[in-house]
Amino acid sequence: MNFDFKEILSATMILFAVIDITGSIPLIISLRQKVGHIQSGKATIVSALIMIIFLFLGERILNLLGVDINSFAVAGAFVLFFLALEMILGLTLFKDEEPGSASIVPLAFPLIAGAGVLTTLISIRVEYALENIVVAIILNSFIVFGILQSAGFLEKKLGSGGLGVLRKVFGIILLAIAIKLFSDNVKMLF
């Protein structure tokens, strides 16, 4: 084992920025309003498992399916794009057959462990030791859990007007992230 505090800190900061759980607060609250309850622990554990499994097997799984990283990222960009449209325009594009499923889709995947995060994990494998990245994933999972747990408190403090403004602002930011993810990867496809 080659634990390095500096690598852990760097990988944690990179993943925190890409996961952008603080920017997802309006969407989390919106999902909570739609389905009534979000299982914070379940969403956190599933997203952490997705990230860890993808860290070790992601590139091989995608290669086995004949999908390259850029195609995967472009597909993730479309999902984020539609989530952003929901936030900005107040539309409902994602319809859940099972109300309880919001904890897994779209929360754990693709919101927390989305294409941008999974692509980043493959990218940082070159720079950092695997055990340091795993620790970074676990540290980010604690942050994610804390924010998911406090969604109800934040909803009460912000009120419906504050939530509406926050949802639209972060919807535009999410839209920008989706467009950047799309533009960075679509040129690699051709």
N, C-alpha and C positions, 0 to 999 in steps of 0.2 A: 504494500500500500504506500502510495506517495501523496499523502495529504499535504497540501500547501495552502496556507491561509490566504495568500495573495491571489492564487488561482480561484479559490472558493469565492472570495469577495468579488473578483472580476466577473466570474461566471454568474454569480447571484445577481449582480447589478445588470448584466446583459439580459438575463432571463426576465428580471423584474420589468425592465423597459419594454421587452417584446410582449410579455404576457399582458402588461398594462391593465392590471386588475382594478386600479383606482379609476382609470378611464372607463371601465365597464360598469361602474356603480349604477348609472341610470338604466342600463340594460338589465342588470341583475334585479333591480327594483321593479322594472317593467315585467320581467318574467315572473317575479314573485306575485305581482298583482294578478297576472293571468292565471297562474296555477294554484295560488293560495299559499304554497309552502315550497321552499327549496331546501333540499337535504344537503346542508353545507358539508358535512363529513363525507357523504357519498360522492358529491361532486369533486371534492378535494382529493380524495383517495383515487377515484377513477382517473382524474386528470394527471395526477402524479404517476400512476401506473402507466398511462398512455405515454407520458414523456420518457419514463425510464425504459420501457420496452422499445420505444422508437429510437432511443439513444443507442441501444445495443443492436437492434434488428431492423431498424427503419429502412436503411438503404437496401438491405437484402430483400426485405418484403416488397418494396417498390420495384426493384429489379426483377423479382420473381413474377410480379404482375405486369411487367413491361411498362411501368410508369416511371418517368424520371422525376427528379426533385422539382424541376421547374414546372412540369405539368401539375404536380401535386400542389405547389404553391399557387398556381393560377386558379385551380379549383377552389382552394381555401379562400382566395381573394373574392371569388364570386359569392361564397357563403357570407363573408364579412360585409360585402357590398349590399346584399339583401337585408342583413340585420341592420345595417346603417340606414337603409331606406325606411325600414319599419320605425326606427327611432325618430328620423327627421320628419317623415310624412304622416306618422300615426297610423300606418297601414298594418294589417296582419297578413303576412306572407307565409309564415311558418305556422301550420296548424298541427297541434298535437292530438293524436288519437288517444293517448294516455296522458292525462294531466300531470302525473308524477314524473313523466319522462324528461321534464325540463332540467332536472338535476344532471342528467347525462348529456342529452342533446337539447338545446345547443349550448348549455353551460359548460360542462366538462370538455366537450368537443363540439364545435371548434372555437368557442370563446376563450377558454383558458388554455387548453392544449391544442391550439389551432395550427394551421399550415405554417404560419410565420414562426411560431415557437419550435415546431418540429424541424423545419428547415434550419433554424438557428442551431438547434442541438447537433445536427449533422455537421454544420459548419464549424462549431467550436470544438468538436472532437479532435480536430487537427491541432488546436492550440493548447488544450487543457487535458489533464489526466482524467480518465473516466470517473474515478472515485470522487474527484473534486466537483465534477459536473453533477453527479448524483447528490452530493451534499447540497449543492446550489438548488437543485430541484426540490429537495426536501425543505430547505429554508424558505423558498418561494411558496411552497405548499402551506406552510404555517401562516404566511402573510395572506394568501388567498383565503384560507379558512377564516381568519380573523375578519376580513372584509365581508365575506359571505354571511358570517354570523351577525355582523353589525348592520346588515341591510335594512332590517326593520327599524332600528334606531335612527339610521340616516333618513329613512323615508318619513318618519315622524318629524324630525328636526327640519327637513327641507320643505315639507308641505307640498301640495299638488302644484302650485305655481313654480316653486323652486325646482321641483323635479322636472316639470315640463321644459324649463329653460335649460337645465343641466342635460336632459335627454337630447335635446336638439343640438346643443354645443358638442357633446361627446359623440352624437350621431355623425356630425360633420367630420370630427376627428377620425372616427372609425371608417368613414367613407374615404378619407384621405389615405389612411393606412391601407385600405383595400386596393385603392388605385395604385399606390406605390408598390405594394406586393405584386399586383398584376403587371405593372409596367416594368419592374425589375426582372420579372421572370418570363414574360411573354416574348420578349426579343430573343431569349435563349432557345425558344421553341422553333424558330424559323432560321 
